[in-house]
Amino acid sequence: MNTQLINSLVQIIESLTLEERTLLIEQLSSKRIQVTAGVCGGQPRIRNRRIPLWTLVAFRKQGADDEELLRNYPTLTKKDLIAAWGYYEQHPDECDRAIAAIDQDGDA
């Protein structure tokens, strides 16, 4: 472990303003959402999982709350869901199109 690097990072983080810390937290949270070609059809997904974001959004729209989602997806954390909802707030059209496409395929 590189303790010198860790100590340097701690000093930098401690020197950040509240606004800078907020931005840092947002940036780190956004890394929980990944888009990888060939994984989940290239759709946004929860980090290192094959759980497409649209799946969680669709269940939420059907009335599932966070506790139910965490029970049904035990590999997820509350922070994963917070990142998912934040991503959806920023990209609702993208997620809604994915849900509509799946619904349309199911009706065929």
MOPAC internal coordinates of N, CA, C and O (Angstrom, degrees):
PM7 1SCF
backbone

  N    0.0000 0     0.00 0     0.00 0    0    0    0
  C    1.4493 1     0.00 0     0.00 0    1    0    0
  C    1.5281 1   108.58 1     0.00 0    2    1    0
  O    1.2310 1   121.31 1   -41.67 1    3    2    1
  N    1.3045 1   115.09 1   138.33 1    3    2    1
  C    1.4514 1   120.93 1  -179.33 1    5    3    2
  C    1.5308 1   109.20 1   -92.82 1    6    5    3
  O    1.2310 1   120.88 1   -94.47 1    7    6    5
  N    1.3281 1   115.92 1    85.53 1    7    6    5
  C    1.4702 1   120.11 1  -176.84 1    9    7    6
  C    1.5221 1   112.22 1   -66.73 1   10    9    7
  O    1.2310 1   120.20 1   150.00 1   11   10    9
  N    1.3053 1   117.22 1   -30.00 1   11   10    9
  C    1.4697 1   119.69 1   178.08 1   13   11   10
  C    1.5318 1   110.15 1   -64.33 1   14   13   11
  O    1.2310 1   120.30 1   137.21 1   15   14   13
  N    1.3085 1   117.03 1   -42.79 1   15   14   13
  C    1.4495 1   120.97 1   177.59 1   17   15   14
  C    1.5264 1   110.56 1   -63.31 1   18   17   15
  O    1.2310 1   120.57 1   134.86 1   19   18   17
  N    1.3286 1   116.52 1   -45.14 1   19   18   17
  C    1.4712 1   121.02 1   179.20 1   21   19   18
  C    1.5256 1   110.34 1   -59.43 1   22   21   19
  O    1.2310 1   120.16 1   133.56 1   23   22   21
  N    1.3080 1   117.29 1   -46.44 1   23   22   21
  C    1.4644 1   120.55 1   179.64 1   25   23   22
  C    1.5296 1   111.48 1   -61.67 1   26   25   23
  O    1.2310 1   120.50 1   141.16 1   27   26   25
  N    1.3151 1   116.64 1   -38.84 1   27   26   25
  C    1.4693 1   120.53 1   177.52 1   29   27   26
  C    1.5223 1   110.94 1   -64.56 1   30   29   27
  O    1.2310 1   120.54 1   137.44 1   31   30   29
  N    1.3291 1   116.57 1   -42.56 1   31   30   29
  C    1.4583 1   120.49 1   178.40 1   33   31   30
  C    1.5260 1   111.54 1   -62.93 1   34   33   31
  O    1.2310 1   120.45 1   138.94 1   35   34   33
  N    1.3208 1   116.74 1   -41.06 1   35   34   33
  C    1.4656 1   120.77 1   178.23 1   37   35   34
  C    1.5216 1   110.04 1   -60.15 1   38   37   35
  O    1.2310 1   120.29 1   135.56 1   39   38   37
  N    1.3129 1   117.05 1   -44.44 1   39   38   37
  C    1.4676 1   120.81 1   178.70 1   41   39   38
  C    1.5268 1   111.09 1   -61.40 1   42   41   39
  O    1.2310 1   120.53 1   137.34 1   43   42   41
  N    1.3007 1   116.59 1   -42.66 1   43   42   41
  C    1.4649 1   120.41 1   179.77 1   45   43   42
  C    1.5190 1   110.39 1   -64.34 1   46   45   43
  O    1.2310 1   120.54 1   133.64 1   47   46   45
  N    1.3242 1   116.58 1   -46.36 1   47   46   45
  C    1.4640 1   120.36 1  -178.74 1   49   47   46
  C    1.5183 1   110.89 1   -63.03 1   50   49   47
  O    1.2310 1   120.49 1   138.85 1   51   50   49
  N    1.3218 1   116.66 1   -41.15 1   51   50   49
  C    1.4626 1   120.16 1   179.00 1   53   51   50
  C    1.5233 1   112.21 1   -64.13 1   54   53   51
  O    1.2310 1   120.06 1   154.30 1   55   54   53
  N    1.3239 1   117.49 1   -25.70 1   55   54   53
  C    1.4624 1   120.64 1  -178.36 1   57   55   54
  C    1.5329 1   112.85 1   -85.83 1   58   57   55
  O    1.2310 1   119.84 1   173.66 1   59   58   57
  N    1.3320 1   117.92 1    -6.34 1   59   58   57
  C    1.4593 1   121.33 1  -178.41 1   61   59   58
  C    1.5260 1   111.36 1   -71.92 1   62   61   59
  O    1.2310 1   121.18 1   -32.35 1   63   62   61
  N    1.3121 1   115.35 1   147.65 1   63   62   61
  C    1.4624 1   120.37 1   172.48 1   65   63   62
  C    1.5218 1   108.27 1   -73.45 1   66   65   63
  O    1.2310 1   120.48 1   -11.19 1   67   66   65
  N    1.3139 1   116.69 1   168.81 1   67   66   65
  C    1.4594 1   120.52 1   177.88 1   69   67   66
  C    1.5277 1   110.87 1   -59.44 1   70   69   67
  O    1.2310 1   120.49 1   137.89 1   71   70   69
  N    1.3154 1   116.67 1   -42.11 1   71   70   69
  C    1.4660 1   121.14 1   178.75 1   73   71   70
  C    1.5336 1   110.97 1   -62.37 1   74   73   71
  O    1.2310 1   120.38 1   137.96 1   75   74   73
  N    1.3100 1   116.87 1   -42.04 1   75   74   73
  C    1.4663 1   121.01 1   179.57 1   77   75   74
  C    1.5334 1   111.01 1   -67.61 1   78   77   75
  O    1.2310 1   120.33 1   141.37 1   79   78   77
  N    1.3222 1   116.97 1   -38.63 1   79   78   77
  C    1.4658 1   120.41 1   177.75 1   81   79   78
  C    1.5223 1   110.49 1   -64.37 1   82   81   79
  O    1.2310 1   120.75 1   138.35 1   83   82   81
  N    1.3322 1   116.17 1   -41.65 1   83   82   81
  C    1.4619 1   120.56 1   178.34 1   85   83   82
  C    1.5224 1   110.47 1   -60.42 1   86   85   83
  O    1.2310 1   120.63 1   135.26 1   87   86   85
  N    1.3242 1   116.39 1   -44.74 1   87   86   85
  C    1.4613 1   120.67 1   178.30 1   89   87   86
  C    1.5283 1   110.89 1   -62.74 1   90   89   87
  O    1.2310 1   120.11 1   138.03 1   91   90   89
  N    1.3181 1   117.40 1   -41.97 1   91   90   89
  C    1.4600 1   121.47 1   178.21 1   93   91   90
  C    1.5269 1   110.93 1   -60.37 1   94   93   91
  O    1.2310 1   120.31 1   135.46 1   95   94   93
  N    1.3195 1   117.01 1   -44.54 1   95   94   93
  C    1.4641 1   120.97 1   179.48 1   97   95   94
  C    1.5209 1   110.24 1   -63.25 1   98   97   95
  O    1.2310 1   120.35 1   137.92 1   99   98   97
  N    1.3339 1   116.94 1   -42.08 1   99   98   97
  C    1.4642 1   120.43 1   177.99 1  101   99   98
  C    1.5207 1   110.85 1   -61.77 1  102  101   99
  O    1.2310 1   120.51 1   137.46 1  103  102  101
  N    1.3252 1   116.63 1   -42.54 1  103  102  101
  C    1.4592 1   120.21 1  -179.54 1  105  103  102
  C    1.5237 1   111.07 1   -65.39 1  106  105  103
  O    1.2310 1   120.36 1   137.55 1  107  106  105
  N    1.3167 1   116.92 1   -42.45 1  107  106  105
  C    1.4643 1   119.84 1   179.22 1  109  107  106
  C    1.5177 1   110.85 1   -66.73 1  110  109  107
  O    1.2310 1   120.18 1   140.77 1  111  110  109
  N    1.3217 1   117.26 1   -39.23 1  111  110  109
  C    1.4650 1   120.83 1   178.65 1  113  111  110
  C    1.5168 1   111.04 1   -64.63 1  114  113  111
  O    1.2310 1   120.54 1   143.16 1  115  114  113
  N    1.3261 1   116.57 1   -36.84 1  115  114  113
  C    1.4599 1   119.32 1  -178.07 1  117  115  114
  C    1.5242 1   111.79 1   -66.22 1  118  117  115
  O    1.2310 1   120.02 1   160.00 1  119  118  117
  N    1.2939 1   117.57 1   -20.00 1  119  118  117
  C    1.4677 1   120.74 1   178.47 1  121  119  118
  C    1.5229 1   111.19 1   -72.42 1  122  121  119
  O    1.2310 1   120.46 1   169.53 1  123  122  121
  N    1.3195 1   116.72 1   -10.47 1  123  122  121
  C    1.4611 1   120.57 1   176.34 1  125  123  122
  C    1.5133 1   111.33 1   -73.78 1  126  125  123
  O    1.2310 1   120.48 1   163.15 1  127  126  125
  N    1.3258 1   116.70 1   -16.85 1  127  126  125
  C    1.4544 1   121.43 1   178.03 1  129  127  126
  C    1.5271 1   107.29 1  -105.81 1  130  129  127
  O    1.2310 1   120.87 1   -54.48 1  131  130  129
  N    1.3189 1   115.95 1   125.52 1  131  130  129
  C    1.4570 1   120.90 1  -178.36 1  133  131  130
  C    1.5212 1   110.31 1  -123.27 1  134  133  131
  O    1.2310 1   121.44 1   -30.95 1  135  134  133
  N    1.3150 1   114.85 1   149.05 1  135  134  133
  C    1.4593 1   122.09 1   172.00 1  137  135  134
  C    1.5224 1   105.89 1  -126.11 1  138  137  135
  O    1.2310 1   120.87 1   -63.57 1  139  138  137
  N    1.3205 1   115.94 1   116.43 1  139  138  137
  C    1.4541 1   121.46 1  -176.81 1  141  139  138
  C    1.5209 1   108.46 1  -130.80 1  142  141  139
  O    1.2310 1   120.74 1   -56.94 1  143  142  141
  N    1.3188 1   116.19 1   123.06 1  143  142  141
  C    1.4681 1   120.19 1   178.01 1  145  143  142
  C    1.5238 1   108.90 1   -56.50 1  146  145  143
  O    1.2310 1   120.87 1   -46.28 1  147  146  145
  N    1.3242 1   115.93 1   133.72 1  147  146  145
  C    1.4555 1   120.92 1   177.37 1  149  147  146
  C    1.5158 1   115.03 1    85.58 1  150  149  147
  O    1.2310 1   119.93 1   175.51 1  151  150  149
  N    1.3303 1   117.73 1    -4.49 1  151  150  149
  C    1.4614 1   121.19 1   176.97 1  153  151  150
  C    1.5195 1   107.53 1  -115.89 1  154  153  151
  O    1.2310 1   120.40 1   -56.06 1  155  154  153
  N    1.3086 1   116.83 1   123.94 1  155  154  153
  C    1.4740 1   122.73 1  -177.67 1  157  155  154
  C    1.5242 1   110.80 1    54.40 1  158  157  155
  O    1.2310 1   121.04 1  -140.96 1  159  158  157
  N    1.3126 1   115.62 1    39.04 1  159  158  157
  C    1.4611 1   120.03 1   178.30 1  161  159  158
  C    1.5159 1   113.79 1    64.34 1  162  161  159
  O    1.2310 1   120.32 1  -158.58 1  163  162  161
  N    1.3253 1   116.99 1    21.42 1  163  162  161
  C    1.4601 1   120.72 1  -178.65 1  165  163  162
  C    1.5168 1   113.29 1    74.78 1  166  165  163
  O    1.2310 1   120.53 1  -170.20 1  167  166  165
  N    1.3381 1   116.59 1     9.80 1  167  166  165
  C    1.4661 1   121.41 1   178.99 1  169  167  166
  C    1.5327 1   109.93 1   -80.43 1  170  169  167
  O    1.2310 1   119.92 1   -26.85 1  171  170  169
  N    1.3329 1   117.76 1   153.15 1  171  170  169
  C    1.4684 1   119.84 1   174.69 1  173  171  170
  C    1.5232 1   109.65 1   -57.56 1  174  173  171
  O    1.2310 1   121.16 1   -40.26 1  175  174  173
  N    1.3249 1   115.39 1   139.74 1  175  174  173
  C    1.4582 1   120.44 1  -177.76 1  177  175  174
  C    1.5213 1   109.26 1  -143.72 1  178  177  175
  O    1.2310 1   121.08 1   -14.22 1  179  178  177
  N    1.3129 1   115.53 1   165.78 1  179  178  177
  C    1.4570 1   121.31 1   176.30 1  181  179  178
  C    1.5242 1   108.63 1   -71.92 1  182  181  179
  O    1.2310 1   120.72 1   -42.76 1  183  182  181
  N    1.2887 1   116.23 1   137.24 1  183  182  181
  C    1.4570 1   123.58 1  -175.48 1  185  183  182
  C    1.5299 1   113.29 1   -43.22 1  186  185  183
  O    1.2310 1   122.01 1   -49.93 1  187  186  185
  N    1.3162 1   113.76 1   130.07 1  187  186  185
  C    1.4657 1   122.87 1   175.52 1  189  187  186
  C    1.5298 1   114.39 1    53.49 1  190  189  187
  O    1.2310 1   120.50 1  -158.34 1  191  190  189
  N    1.3090 1   116.65 1    21.66 1  191  190  189
  C    1.4589 1   121.61 1   177.38 1  193  191  190
  C    1.5183 1   108.58 1  -127.63 1  194  193  191
  O    1.2310 1   120.65 1   -19.27 1  195  194  193
  N    1.2855 1   116.36 1   160.73 1  195  194  193
  C    1.4714 1   120.82 1   174.70 1  197  195  194
  C    1.5269 1   108.93 1  -103.02 1  198  197  195
  O    1.2310 1   122.05 1  -128.15 1  199  198  197
  N    1.3175 1   113.68 1    51.85 1  199  198  197
  C    1.4665 1   120.98 1   177.95 1  201  199  198
  C    1.5210 1   106.87 1  -116.72 1  202  201  199
  O    1.2310 1   120.50 1   -78.89 1  203  202  201
  N    1.3477 1   116.66 1   101.11 1  203  202  201
  C    1.4588 1   119.22 1  -179.82 1  205  203  202
  C    1.5253 1   110.94 1   -64.40 1  206  205  203
  O    1.2310 1   121.12 1   -37.23 1  207  206  205
  N    1.3010 1   115.47 1   142.77 1  207  206  205
  C    1.4497 1   121.73 1   179.87 1  209  207  206
  C    1.5250 1   111.58 1   -58.52 1  210  209  207
  O    1.2310 1   120.81 1   141.20 1  211  210  209
  N    1.3377 1   116.06 1   -38.80 1  211  210  209
  C    1.4702 1   118.85 1  -177.75 1  213  211  210
  C    1.5195 1   111.57 1   -60.66 1  214  213  211
  O    1.2310 1   120.04 1   150.13 1  215  214  213
  N    1.3331 1   117.53 1   -29.87 1  215  214  213
  C    1.4584 1   121.04 1   178.93 1  217  215  214
  C    1.5317 1   110.48 1   -62.44 1  218  217  215
  O    1.2310 1   121.01 1   132.68 1  219  218  217
  N    1.3232 1   115.68 1   -47.32 1  219  218  217
  C    1.4584 1   120.16 1  -179.68 1  221  219  218
  C    1.5253 1   110.99 1   -65.42 1  222  221  219
  O    1.2310 1   120.81 1   138.71 1  223  222  221
  N    1.3309 1   116.05 1   -41.29 1  223  222  221
  C    1.4648 1   120.60 1   179.04 1  225  223  222
  C    1.5270 1   110.02 1   -62.88 1  226  225  223
  O    1.2310 1   120.35 1   136.64 1  227  226  225
  N    1.3257 1   116.93 1   -43.36 1  227  226  225
  C    1.4688 1   120.47 1  -179.46 1  229  227  226
  C    1.5258 1   110.71 1   -62.21 1  230  229  227
  O    1.2310 1   120.04 1   135.76 1  231  230  229
  N    1.3307 1   117.53 1   -44.24 1  231  230  229
  C    1.4629 1   120.27 1   178.55 1  233  231  230
  C    1.5308 1   110.88 1   -63.69 1  234  233  231
  O    1.2310 1   120.88 1   140.81 1  235  234  233
  N    1.3255 1   115.93 1   -39.19 1  235  234  233
  C    1.4661 1   119.36 1   178.99 1  237  235  234
  C    1.5316 1   110.67 1   -64.08 1  238  237  235
  O    1.2310 1   120.75 1   139.12 1  239  238  237
  N    1.3257 1   116.17 1   -40.88 1  239  238  237
  C    1.4629 1   119.92 1   178.70 1  241  239  238
  C    1.5246 1   111.45 1   -65.05 1  242  241  239
  O    1.2310 1   120.51 1   155.31 1  243  242  241
  N    1.3296 1   116.64 1   -24.69 1  243  242  241
  C    1.4673 1   121.17 1   178.41 1  245  243  242
  C    1.5266 1   111.73 1   -86.74 1  246  245  243
  O    1.2310 1   120.55 1  -178.78 1  247  246  245
  N    1.3314 1   116.56 1     1.22 1  247  246  245
  C    1.4610 1   120.00 1   174.86 1  249  247  246
  C    1.5104 1   116.16 1   108.40 1  250  249  247
  O    1.2310 1   119.48 1  -179.63 1  251  250  249
  N    1.3225 1   118.60 1     0.37 1  251  250  249
  C    1.4651 1   119.89 1   178.60 1  253  251  250
  C    1.5296 1   109.18 1   -71.42 1  254  253  251
  O    1.2310 1   120.86 1   -45.51 1  255  254  253
  N    1.3177 1   115.95 1   134.49 1  255  254  253
  C    1.4652 1   118.86 1   175.61 1  257  255  254
  C    1.5248 1   109.62 1   -95.49 1  258  257  255
  O    1.2310 1   120.75 1    -3.61 1  259  258  257
  N    1.3150 1   116.17 1   176.39 1  259  258  257
  C    1.4659 1   120.27 1  -176.23 1  261  259  258
  C    1.5282 1   111.94 1   -60.11 1  262  261  259
  O    1.2310 1   120.41 1   139.28 1  263  262  261
  N    1.3227 1   116.82 1   -40.72 1  263  262  261
  C    1.4633 1   119.74 1  -178.23 1  265  263  262
  C    1.5313 1   111.12 1   -61.70 1  266  265  263
  O    1.2310 1   120.72 1   138.97 1  267  266  265
  N    1.3208 1   116.23 1   -41.03 1  267  266  265
  C    1.4700 1   119.98 1   178.70 1  269  267  266
  C    1.5316 1   110.72 1   -65.46 1  270  269  267
  O    1.2310 1   120.65 1   138.11 1  271  270  269
  N    1.3256 1   116.36 1   -41.89 1  271  270  269
  C    1.4607 1   119.82 1   179.11 1  273  271  270
  C    1.5250 1   110.72 1   -63.76 1  274  273  271
  O    1.2310 1   120.26 1   138.88 1  275  274  273
  N    1.3235 1   117.12 1   -41.12 1  275  274  273
  C    1.4653 1   120.26 1   179.48 1  277  275  274
  C    1.5305 1   111.04 1   -66.53 1  278  277  275
  O    1.2310 1   120.08 1   146.60 1  279  278  277
  N    1.3207 1   117.45 1   -33.40 1  279  278  277
  C    1.4724 1   120.04 1   175.85 1  281  279  278
  C    1.5246 1   110.78 1   -68.52 1  282  281  279
  O    1.2310 1   120.74 1   138.48 1  283  282  281
  N    1.3289 1   116.19 1   -41.52 1  283  282  281
  C    1.4602 1   120.52 1  -176.98 1  285  283  282
  C    1.5238 1   113.10 1   -78.28 1  286  285  283
  O    1.2310 1   120.38 1   157.64 1  287  286  285
  N    1.3045 1   116.88 1   -22.36 1  287  286  285
  C    1.4720 1   122.80 1   178.48 1  289  287  286
  C    1.5262 1   107.97 1  -127.00 1  290  289  287
  O    1.2310 1   119.85 1  -102.93 1  291  290  289
  N    1.3182 1   117.89 1    77.07 1  291  290  289
  C    1.4727 1   120.83 1  -172.91 1  293  291  290
  C    1.5297 1   114.75 1   -64.47 1  294  293  291
  O    1.2310 1   119.67 1   165.83 1  295  294  293
  N    1.3270 1   118.23 1   -14.17 1  295  294  293
  C    1.4658 1   119.18 1   177.77 1  297  295  294
  C    1.5251 1   111.90 1   -82.13 1  298  297  295
  O    1.2310 1   120.34 1   170.52 1  299  298  297
  N    1.3292 1   116.95 1    -9.48 1  299  298  297
  C    1.4656 1   120.59 1   178.86 1  301  299  298
  C    1.5178 1   110.72 1   -86.21 1  302  301  299
  O    1.2310 1   121.90 1   -23.66 1  303  302  301
  N    1.3273 1   113.97 1   156.34 1  303  302  301
  C    1.4618 1   120.46 1   175.55 1  305  303  302
  C    1.5255 1   108.58 1  -118.73 1  306  305  303
  O    1.2310 1   121.19 1   -13.19 1  307  306  305
  N    1.3045 1   115.33 1   166.81 1  307  306  305
  C    1.4715 1   120.64 1   176.46 1  309  307  306
  C    1.5332 1   109.82 1   -58.17 1  310  309  307
  O    1.2310 1   120.09 1   141.57 1  311  310  309
  N    1.3208 1   117.43 1   -38.43 1  311  310  309
  C    1.4677 1   121.05 1   179.10 1  313  311  310
  C    1.5258 1   111.29 1   -64.78 1  314  313  311
  O    1.2310 1   120.24 1   145.70 1  315  314  313
  N    1.3326 1   117.14 1   -34.30 1  315  314  313
  C    1.4675 1   120.11 1   175.81 1  317  315  314
  C    1.5211 1   109.93 1   -61.28 1  318  317  315
  O    1.2310 1   120.93 1   135.62 1  319  318  317
  N    1.3414 1   115.82 1   -44.38 1  319  318  317
  C    1.4601 1   119.25 1  -179.32 1  321  319  318
  C    1.5224 1   111.55 1   -67.15 1  322  321  319
  O    1.2310 1   120.17 1   140.64 1  323  322  321
  N    1.3175 1   117.27 1   -39.36 1  323  322  321
  C    1.4701 1   120.45 1   177.21 1  325  323  322
  C    1.5257 1   109.31 1   -59.92 1  326  325  323
  O    1.2310 1   120.59 1   136.72 1  327  326  325
  N    1.3308 1   116.47 1   -43.28 1  327  326  325
  C    1.4683 1   120.19 1   178.19 1  329  327  326
  C    1.5278 1   110.61 1   -65.38 1  330  329  327
  O    1.2310 1   120.27 1   141.32 1  331  330  329
  N    1.3151 1   117.09 1   -38.68 1  331  330  329
  C    1.4708 1   120.61 1   179.65 1  333  331  330
  C    1.5203 1   110.44 1   -63.33 1  334  333  331
  O    1.2310 1   120.24 1   133.69 1  335  334  333
  N    1.3304 1   117.15 1   -46.31 1  335  334  333
  C    1.4656 1   119.84 1  -178.92 1  337  335  334
  C    1.5300 1   110.52 1   -67.03 1  338  337  335
  O    1.2310 1   120.43 1   144.14 1  339  338  337
  N    1.3199 1   116.79 1   -35.86 1  339  338  337
  C    1.4654 1   119.77 1   176.50 1  341  339  338
  C    1.5190 1   111.87 1   -65.14 1  342  341  339
  O    1.2310 1   120.97 1   138.69 1  343  342  341
  N    1.3266 1   115.76 1   -41.31 1  343  342  341
  C    1.4635 1   119.84 1   178.02 1  345  343  342
  C    1.5193 1   109.88 1   -63.74 1  346  345  343
  O    1.2310 1   120.67 1   137.06 1  347  346  345
  N    1.3232 1   116.32 1   -42.94 1  347  346  345
  C    1.4552 1   119.99 1  -179.83 1  349  347  346
  C    1.5323 1   111.01 1   -63.05 1  350  349  347
  O    1.2310 1   120.05 1   140.31 1  351  350  349
  N    1.3196 1   117.51 1   -39.69 1  351  350  349
  C    1.4758 1   120.48 1   177.82 1  353  351  350
  C    1.5251 1   111.18 1   -59.91 1  354  353  351
  O    1.2310 1   120.51 1   145.20 1  355  354  353
  N    1.3301 1   116.63 1   -34.80 1  355  354  353
  C    1.4646 1   121.19 1  -178.22 1  357  355  354
  C    1.5261 1   112.38 1   -84.93 1  358  357  355
  O    1.2310 1   119.85 1   155.96 1  359  358  357
  N    1.3447 1   117.89 1   -24.04 1  359  358  357
  C    1.4681 1   121.88 1  -175.05 1  361  359  358
  C    1.5319 1   111.51 1  -134.91 1  362  361  359
  O    1.2310 1   119.40 1  -127.25 1  363  362  361
  N    1.3258 1   118.76 1    52.75 1  363  362  361
  C    1.4695 1   118.82 1  -175.47 1  365  363  362
  C    1.5249 1   113.44 1   -64.17 1  366  365  363
  O    1.2310 1   120.20 1   142.31 1  367  366  365
  N    1.3229 1   117.22 1   -37.69 1  367  366  365
  C    1.4695 1   119.50 1  -178.21 1  369  367  366
  C    1.5261 1   111.37 1   -62.57 1  370  369  367
  O    1.2310 1   120.68 1   137.96 1  371  370  369
  N    1.3185 1   116.31 1   -42.04 1  371  370  369
  C    1.4659 1   121.25 1  -179.78 1  373  371  370
  C    1.5327 1   110.65 1   -59.86 1  374  373  371
  O    1.2310 1   120.44 1   132.23 1  375  374  373
  N    1.3173 1   116.76 1   -47.77 1  375  374  373
  C    1.4640 1   121.00 1  -178.74 1  377  375  374
  C    1.5236 1   110.97 1   -69.04 1  378  377  375
  O    1.2310 1   120.49 1   137.89 1  379  378  377
  N    1.3209 1   116.66 1   -42.11 1  379  378  377
  C    1.4648 1   119.79 1  -179.31 1  381  379  378
  C    1.5268 1   111.69 1   -64.53 1  382  381  379
  O    1.2310 1   120.23 1   144.75 1  383  382  381
  N    1.3328 1   117.16 1   -35.25 1  383  382  381
  C    1.4803 1   120.08 1   176.47 1  385  383  382
  C    1.5283 1   110.25 1   -64.35 1  386  385  383
  O    1.2310 1   120.47 1   138.41 1  387  386  385
  N    1.3303 1   116.70 1   -41.59 1  387  386  385
  C    1.4687 1   120.25 1   179.47 1  389  387  386
  C    1.5278 1   110.39 1   -63.42 1  390  389  387
  O    1.2310 1   120.24 1   138.06 1  391  390  389
  N    1.3272 1   117.15 1   -41.94 1  391  390  389
  C    1.4649 1   121.00 1   178.75 1  393  391  390
  C    1.5271 1   109.73 1   -64.54 1  394  393  391
  O    1.2310 1   120.40 1   135.71 1  395  394  393
  N    1.3309 1   116.84 1   -44.29 1  395  394  393
  C    1.4631 1   120.82 1  -179.85 1  397  395  394
  C    1.5295 1   111.04 1   -62.18 1  398  397  395
  O    1.2310 1   120.54 1   140.94 1  399  398  397
  N    1.3280 1   116.56 1   -39.06 1  399  398  397
  C    1.4711 1   120.14 1  -179.76 1  401  399  398
  C    1.5320 1   110.29 1   -65.96 1  402  401  399
  O    1.2310 1   120.06 1   139.85 1  403  402  401
  N    1.3085 1   117.50 1   -40.15 1  403  402  401
  C    1.4647 1   121.03 1   178.76 1  405  403  402
  C    1.5260 1   109.61 1   -67.68 1  406  405  403
  O    1.2310 1   120.49 1   136.79 1  407  406  405
  N    1.3467 1   116.67 1   -43.21 1  407  406  405
  C    1.4678 1   119.98 1   177.91 1  409  407  406
  C    1.5263 1   110.84 1   -60.08 1  410  409  407
  O    1.2310 1   120.75 1   138.90 1  411  410  409
  N    1.3251 1   116.17 1   -41.10 1  411  410  409
  C    1.4685 1   121.39 1  -179.00 1  413  411  410
  C    1.5309 1   110.09 1   -65.98 1  414  413  411
  O    1.2310 1   120.05 1   138.36 1  415  414  413
  N    1.3310 1   117.51 1   -41.64 1  415  414  413
  C    1.4633 1   121.05 1   177.97 1  417  415  414
  C    1.5263 1   110.72 1   -63.52 1  418  417  415
  O    1.2310 1   120.52 1   143.41 1  419  418  417
  N    1.3354 1   116.61 1   -36.59 1  419  418  417
  C    1.4575 1   120.53 1   179.73 1  421  419  418
  C    1.5162 1   112.19 1   -68.93 1  422  421  419
  O    1.2310 1   120.34 1   151.71 1  423  422  421
  N    1.3296 1   116.96 1   -28.29 1  423  422  421
  C    1.4694 1   120.94 1  -179.74 1  425  423  422
  C    1.5243 1   112.13 1   -80.53 1  426  425  423
  O    1.2310 1   120.26 1   162.91 1  427  426  425
  N    1.3178 1   117.10 1   -17.09 1  427  426  425
  C    1.4676 1   120.86 1  -175.59 1  429  427  426
  C    1.5054 1   112.13 1   -71.57 1  430  429  427
  O    1.2310 1   120.10 1   180.00 1  431  430  429

